[in-house]
């Protein structure tokens, strides 16, 4: 099992640049974690990154143009099955999101707006289960 108190490699996918900056800043300045937070603005770029390098967790916004978060995480599961997968959404009861959780495509759902410590705890839990 991976020690989640050490450095994690996180891929965060969101089509909103402000959300990408926020996630990086929260991990470095608020949580003061040494994690590497890599970002992508769409599912295709995210999949290229996953294929090119190992990530401990992929966090994806659900509602994005082109490829939604649940579709991205389904593909991540195929490419990197040991990678933990989390959906961030403002619509946690959306049928597609709840089905992704039920089927194991996503291992957790975090509702927007999220709280840093709760997100950190969820990430630690699903990374520990995945490894």
C-alpha positions as CSV (number, residue, x, y, z in Angstrom):
1,X,0.0,0.0,0.0
2,X,1.3,3.5,-0.9
3,X,2.1,5.8,2.0
4,X,-0.2,8.8,1.1
5,X,1.6,11.1,3.5
6,X,4.5,11.1,1.0
7,X,4.6,12.7,-2.4
8,X,1.7,11.8,-4.7
9,X,1.5,12.4,-8.4
10,X,-2.0,13.9,-9.1
11,X,-3.6,14.7,-12.5
12,X,-6.4,17.2,-12.3
13,X,-8.6,17.8,-15.4
14,X,-10.9,20.7,-15.7
15,X,-11.8,23.0,-18.6
16,X,-11.7,26.1,-16.4
17,X,-8.1,27.5,-16.0
18,X,-9.0,29.2,-12.7
19,X,-9.9,25.8,-11.2
20,X,-6.6,24.3,-12.4
21,X,-4.7,27.1,-10.6
22,X,-6.8,26.8,-7.5
23,X,-6.1,23.0,-7.2
24,X,-2.3,23.5,-7.5
25,X,-2.4,26.4,-5.0
26,X,-4.5,24.5,-2.5
27,X,-2.1,21.5,-2.5
28,X,1.0,23.6,-2.3
29,X,0.0,26.6,-0.1
30,X,-3.1,25.5,1.9
31,X,-2.4,21.8,2.5
32,X,1.4,22.3,2.2
33,X,1.8,18.9,0.6
34,X,4.8,18.0,-1.6
35,X,2.5,16.5,-4.3
36,X,3.1,17.0,-8.0
37,X,-0.2,18.4,-9.3
38,X,-0.2,18.1,-13.1
39,X,-3.2,19.7,-15.0
40,X,-5.0,19.2,-18.3
41,X,-7.9,21.2,-19.8
42,X,-9.5,18.3,-21.6
43,X,-9.9,14.5,-21.7
44,X,-7.7,13.9,-24.7
45,X,-4.7,15.7,-23.2
46,X,-5.3,14.0,-19.9
47,X,-5.2,10.5,-21.5
48,X,-1.9,11.4,-23.2
49,X,-0.5,12.3,-19.9
50,X,-1.7,9.1,-18.3
51,X,-0.2,7.0,-21.1
52,X,3.1,8.8,-20.7
53,X,3.5,8.6,-17.0
54,X,2.2,7.0,-13.8
55,X,-0.2,9.0,-11.7
56,X,-1.5,8.0,-8.2
57,X,-4.8,9.7,-8.8
58,X,-6.8,11.3,-11.6
59,X,-9.3,14.0,-10.5
60,X,-11.7,15.1,-13.1
61,X,-14.4,17.7,-13.4
62,X,-17.6,16.0,-14.7
63,X,-19.0,18.6,-17.1
64,X,-16.4,19.4,-19.7
65,X,-16.8,19.9,-23.5
66,X,-15.7,17.0,-25.6
67,X,-15.2,14.3,-23.0
68,X,-17.0,14.3,-19.7
69,X,-15.3,13.2,-16.5
70,X,-17.0,9.8,-16.3
71,X,-15.9,8.9,-19.8
72,X,-12.3,10.1,-19.1
73,X,-12.1,8.0,-15.9
74,X,-13.5,4.9,-17.7
75,X,-10.6,5.3,-20.2
76,X,-8.1,5.9,-17.4
77,X,-9.2,2.7,-15.7
78,X,-8.4,0.8,-19.0
79,X,-5.0,2.4,-19.4
80,X,-3.9,2.6,-15.8
81,X,-6.1,0.3,-13.6
82,X,-4.2,0.9,-10.4
83,X,-4.6,4.7,-10.7
84,X,-7.2,6.1,-8.2
85,X,-10.1,8.0,-9.9
86,X,-12.2,10.8,-8.5
87,X,-15.0,13.0,-9.9
88,X,-15.5,16.6,-8.9
89,X,-19.0,17.8,-9.7
90,X,-21.5,20.4,-8.8
91,X,-24.1,17.7,-9.6
92,X,-23.4,14.7,-7.3
93,X,-26.8,13.1,-7.8
94,X,-26.5,13.2,-11.6
95,X,-27.4,9.7,-12.9
96,X,-24.2,9.3,-14.9
97,X,-22.0,10.3,-11.9
98,X,-23.8,7.9,-9.5
99,X,-23.5,5.1,-12.0
100,X,-19.8,5.7,-12.4
101,X,-19.4,5.4,-8.7
102,X,-21.6,2.2,-8.5
103,X,-19.7,0.6,-11.4
104,X,-16.2,1.5,-10.1
105,X,-15.3,3.9,-12.9
106,X,-15.0,6.5,-10.2
107,X,-13.9,5.5,-6.7
108,X,-15.2,8.7,-5.1
109,X,-17.3,11.8,-5.8
110,X,-16.5,15.1,-4.3
111,X,-19.1,17.8,-4.5
112,X,-18.3,21.4,-5.5
113,X,-17.6,23.6,-3.7
114,X,-15.1,21.3,-2.0
115,X,-13.1,21.7,1.2
116,X,-9.4,21.2,1.0
117,X,-9.0,18.9,4.0
118,X,-12.0,16.8,2.9
119,X,-10.6,16.4,-0.6
120,X,-7.2,15.5,0.8
121,X,-8.8,12.8,3.0
122,X,-10.8,11.4,0.1
123,X,-7.7,11.3,-2.1
124,X,-5.7,9.5,0.7
125,X,-8.5,6.9,1.1
126,X,-8.9,6.0,-2.6
127,X,-5.1,6.0,-3.3
128,X,-4.6,3.6,-0.3
129,X,-7.3,1.3,-1.7
130,X,-6.0,1.4,-5.2
131,X,-2.4,0.3,-4.4
